[in-house]
């Protein structure tokens, strides 16, 4: 997954720069979301995998599948991805593009995994603390994982804050093993 994100990053950065420059972020965002859903379709994946299809034909199929409603910038991205046989990167390009949009807007998505269900007041305190830490508006998604034993793990993109009991035990185990 990390490799795909690494491959997708330059495409996402380029299309975001172009979208911001041309004040077309909303349309491109919509296009990328639709294309990301479309490229996950098994029938389409099978059809697009045919060796007889050229890159131009693949990009044309993708654009026509969306009813030719894609903006010019998105069509250019699709042609470029098809040329380098990277259409499968569209979901990762979309995810990276969304991150760039959120960064520009001063917001971020955060996943909070806790050992127990958190109360609404705990979630509000957590959201406020994260907003202060990152100096951004935070949208939280929560999940419960009892294997953490206690505490929380916070994830946003490549960043992970492990404040769980399980994580602390693992660090202690690693420290003790390194002393032997």
N, C-alpha and C positions, 0 to 999 in steps of 0.2 A: 504494500500500500504506500509506503514511504517513497519508493521508486516512482510510482505513478504520480504522486504529488510533486515530486521533483521534476519530472518530465512536463507536467501540466503548468507549473509555475510561470515559465517564460511566456507561454501562450496567454495565460490569464492576465499577466501583467501588461502585455502588449495590447490585448483587447480592452482592458480597463483604461489604459492610458488613452487609447483612441476614443473610447466611449466618453471619457471625461472631457477630452479636448473638443469633441463634437457635440457635447451636451446630449448624449443619447444613451445614458446609463440605464434608464428604465427599460427601453425597448430591447437593448442587448441582454439585459438581465432576464427578461421574459423569454427571449429567444433561447438563451443558454439553458434555462430551466426546462423548456419544452424539448429541446434537443437531447438533454441528459436523460429525460424520461424515454424518449423515442429510441435512443441507442441501446437501452436495456431490453428492448423487445427481442425475444429469442428468434422469431421468424425473420426479422430484419437483420439480425446478426448473422444468421445462416445465409441469407441472400447476399449480404454485403461481403461475405467471406469467399465468394466465388472468384477464382483466379482470373476469369475472363473479363471482369469488370475493371475498367481503368479508373484512375483517381478522379478524373473529370466526371465519369459516370457515377461514381460513388457520391461525390459531392452534389451532383444534380439530383440524385435519388433522395438524399437527405433534405435538400432544399424543397423539392417537390412534395415530400412527405409532410412538410409543414404548410402545404398549400401556397408555396411561394410567398409567404408573409414575412420571411426573414429580412431584416434590414441588411443593407449592403456590407456593413462591417462584419456582421455575423456570417454572411455568405462567404466573405473573404477568409474568415477563420476556418470555416468548414472546408473550403478548397485547400487551404494550407495543411490542415490536419489530414485530409484525404491524400494529398500529395506525399506526405511522409508516413502514410499508413498508421495514423494515430487517432482515428476517429473514436476509438474506444476510450480515449482520454477525456471526452466531453464531460462526463460527470465530475471528474477531478478539476477540469478547467472551470466548470460552473462553481464548484465549491470554493476554489481559490478566488474567483471573481467576486463571489459574495463576501468573502473576507476583505477584499480590497474596498468594496462598497461600504461595508460596516466600519472599516478603519477610517475611511474618509468621513463618514457620518458620526464618528466618535462612539460607536457601539461595538459590542462583541457578544458572541454566544458562548456560554459556559455550561459544561456538564458537571453537576455535583453528584457524586456517588457517596452515599452515607451508609453506615452499618444499620441504622434504624430510620424509619420514616421521620422526617423533620416536620415540626409544627409550622404553622403559617408565620408565627412570630420569629421562629428560628430562621426561616427562609428569608424574611425581611431583613433581619440582622445580617445574615450572610450576604444578601444582595447589596446592602449598603456598604459593608466592608469591602466587597469585591469592586464596587464602583469607586470607592476611595483608593484602593490599591492600584487599579488600572487606569484611573482617571477617565473612565468611559461609562456609558450606559451599558448595563449588563442584562442580557436575557438568559435566564437560568432554565435548564432542564434538569430534573432530578431523577435519581434512580436509587434503589435500595439494594445493597449487596451485603448480606449478613456475614460473609467470609472476611470482611474488613475488621470484624470484632468490635470496633469503635472508631470514632473519628470520621474524616471525610477524605475523598480524593477529588480534586478539582482539575478539570481538563478544559483547555481551550486551544484548539489547533495543535501546535507542537509543544505547548507548555503544559506541564503536569505538576501539581502541588499535591504531594502525598502526605497527608496529616492523619493517616489511619494507624490504628494499633498494629495491624498486620504489617504495614510498611516500616514502622519503628522496630518491630521484632526482627524483620528481615535485615534492617541496617545493623542492629545489634549482633545478629548471627554472623553477618559478613565481617563485622569488626572483630568479633571473637575468633572467627576462623582465620583471619589474617594475622592474628597474634600468635597462632600456633606454629 
